[in-house]
């Protein structure tokens, strides 16, 4: 019987599946957004040695029921659905596919920005309903506006490159990025989050969701933004205090928002964002393109087999490398 790789989601790009088969393994899939019991059951039944993490949570209880699991590889870069500490305590590296979906997500961020600022969806709906709303309409030109990038990773950089092509001025804040990242792209480096907020006509979020960044865009932060500014989020919904964002749009302080992510996914059918036409929403599909799916899937699978075959993995791809080092030190100390 062939050995198994569990994919937490109903599909994987054919090129990635072929790579799994080339290594003598077989993919087993969970349903979309499967709960912990379903994932745990499949891990026990299949004895999977690796997981491609797409949908659903991998928490400590799940990992405890996977004695043969040796590596988790995220289908993307956001690892807030994975308990990194629990994985590290079991010696399991958590890998990310850094940069593989950057272009697709960046294109989606720009699409959300244009759709939101140019009021595409309400104008389309009005015209389809028989209204010719040219009289009294006044749009907004984006050229020479300031696009604020919160985080300066590969997706933010790709977003910035496209934005420069349509004439936006770039500013950014990322305390962990080197100066040359800003300089190469011509991004003005802000010295604080407050400075970024106060100068962003459009704020685009590109940072991971951690304890430190959860609801980083709260009521106080939004109040610092210029009146009539916009928020774009293709990162993680938990970065935003959703009630505060909605209140700021309804009050007119913010002109709108384009959101590909929600604090809870999928959101409830009566989510208040759905009744606000100044908010453009999509179902977390920024990176779901044929091209990105192939790159991300292959990169995720390649990382799994690098670990299983004892090959080196680039440090920047190991999301829990510091935790693994700490766990290793603790084991070494216990053996003294």
GIPEVEN-V662052 format. One record per pair of residues at least 24 apart in sequence whose ideal C-beta (glycine too) atoms are under 6 Angstrom apart, sorted by sequence separation. I is the first residue (numbers start at 1). J is the second residue. If there is no record, write none. Layout:
BEGIN
I,J / I,J
END
This chain:
BEGIN
2,26 / 4,28 / 57,81 / 58,82 / 59,83 / 143,167 / 197,221 / 214,238 / 237,261 / 260,284 / 40,65 / 76,101 / 117,142 / 146,171 / 152,177 / 160,185 / 219,244 / 230,255 / 236,261 / 237,262 / 238,263 / 36,62 / 60,86 / 198,224 / 213,239 / 215,241 / 218,244 / 222,248 / 227,253 / 230,256 / 231,257 / 232,258 / 233,259 / 234,260 / 237,263 / 246,272 / 260,286 / 197,224 / 209,236 / 228,255 / 157,185 / 171,199 / 197,225 / 201,229 / 202,230 / 203,231 / 204,232 / 205,233 / 233,261 / 53,82 / 152,181 / 206,235 / 209,238 / 249,278 / 205,235 / 205,239 / 6,42 / 4,46 / 6,48 / 4,48 / 5,50 / 6,51 / 7,52 / 8,53 / 9,54 / 159,204 / 8,54 / 9,55 / 8,55 / 8,56 / 148,196 / 106,155 / 105,155 / 109,159 / 156,206 / 155,206 / 102,154 / 106,158 / 110,162 / 148,200 / 234,286 / 102,155 / 106,159 / 146,199 / 153,206 / 146,200 / 99,154 / 103,158 / 146,201 / 147,202 / 148,203 / 149,204 / 150,205 / 151,206 / 102,158 / 106,162 / 145,201 / 151,207 / 149,206 / 150,207 / 113,202 / 109,204 / 116,230 / 113,232 / 112,232 / 109,232 / 109,234 / 108,234 / 80,209 / 105,234 / 116,256 / 116,258 / 113,258 / 112,258 / 122,277 / 78,236 / 121,280 / 116,280 / 115,280 / 112,280 / 108,286 / 105,286 / 105,287 / 104,287 / 104,289 / 101,287 / 104,292 / 101,292 / 100,295 / 101,296 / 100,296 / 97,296 / 100,299 / 97,299 / 97,300 / 95,303 / 76,287 / 98,317 / 76,296 / 75,296 / 96,317 / 95,317 / 96,319 / 75,300 / 93,318 / 94,319 / 94,320 / 73,300 / 73,303 / 73,304 / 88,320 / 71,304 / 87,320 / 88,323 / 71,307 / 84,320 / 88,324 / 85,323 / 89,327 / 84,323 / 88,327 / 79,319 / 52,300 / 50,304 / 15,294 / 13,293 / 13,294 / 16,297 / 20,301 / 16,298 / 19,301 / 23,305 / 15,298 / 13,297 / 12,297 / 16,301
END
